[in-house]
Amino acid sequence: MQREALLQLAPKREHWDSSVPEEFVRRRELRKEIRILRERTEKPFGVNLMLMNPETEKMVQICIEEKVPVVTTGAGNPGIYMEALKTAGCKVIPVVAAPILAERLEKQGADAVIAEGCESGGHVGEMTTMCLVPQTVDSVKIPVIAAGGVADKRQLKAVFALGAAGAQIGTALLAAEECPIHENYKDAILKARGSDTVVTGRIAGVPVRILKNQMSREYLRQEKAGARRWNSRSFPWVP
């Protein structure tokens, strides 16, 4: 798991913040990863928590005990953890998919929000980055970090023009040498073109943007046919 910690150290500019993605790290490894980072850098870092994880409460406690400077959250409302994290001195930065969510989280004590448009990979909302970011900027007084479709300096300049204080970049970093994913996945991302992704799960209310492939096409077919759960027997090699 030390490659994951190295990924966090890759950015060299002082104004960059690094975070440990919780989906890459099991609970028993999270504390170890945090300590590796702290040994190797004096720069700010954070932990990203996916709130759908059944171990979120225990991971929050680890962040508090380890005095993690920044906690970002996704796939849910971190309101029930906000007071404990803030009391411990953590900066809390949730991901939002709509301005109304940003307003609610600002009232609950969020230090900033990440306005993530539907161009992003993984879990997505319905608003595009172009629409979401300026509306969120106008809705709250805390800093707004843009995400979704940001991969190079042109897109970074664009979100700054929309009023964002910074940007979160995810998919582009999957191809980094330090990222601990399979080389075939990295190659697929690097070869993908603009029309090579698809959103699954919209009918079930849990939309996720993924690469187009045999599995995603079959998932969509089953979803549109009314399947209530994924039938993996169609592809025995899929868990």
C-alpha positions, 0 to 999 in steps of 0.5 A: 500500500505504500504506492498509494502513499507515494501517489499523495507525495507526487504533487510538488507545488506547495499549494497542492493538497493530497488525499488518501482515497479511502476506496483504495484503503481498508480500515486496518490499513488507513492508519498505516497510510496516514502515518506513512504520509506524515513521515514523508511530508510536512505538506497538508494532506487529507483522507477521502471518505466514501460515506456508503462504506459500512466502516465509515464511523470507524474510519472517521475515528481513525482520522480524529485520532491521527489528527488528519488535517483535511477530510473530504467526503463523497456519496452521502451527507457527512452531517452526523460526523461534522461536529466530531471532526471539527472539534478535532480540528479537521477541515471538512470538505464534502462533495456536492452535486447540487447548490442546495446541498452546498447551502445545507452543508455550509450551515452544518459547518463545512469548510469548503465544498467540492462541486462535482459535475456529471462529467466526472468518473464514478458516482455522478449527479445530473448537473454539468460542471459548467452549470454547477460550479457558478451556481454553487459559488453564488449560493455559498460563502465558503470556497468552492472547489470544482471537479468533473472533467478537469484534466489540463490547464485549459479546464483549470482556467475555465473553472477559475473563470467560473469562480472556483477556488481550486480544482479536484482532479481524479481520473487523470491521476489514475494513469500516474505511475504511483497509482496502485491499479492494474496496468490494463485499467491505466491503458484503457483510460489513456486510450479512451476517447470522449465518447468512451464512457457511459453512466449506469445506475440512473434507473436505480438512482445511483448513477456511476460513470464508467468506461464502455465495455462488455460488462457495462453494456450488459449492465445497462441491458439488464437495467433497462429490462427491469432487473432489480439486481445485477445478474453476474451469471451473464459474466462469470468472470465478474465478482 
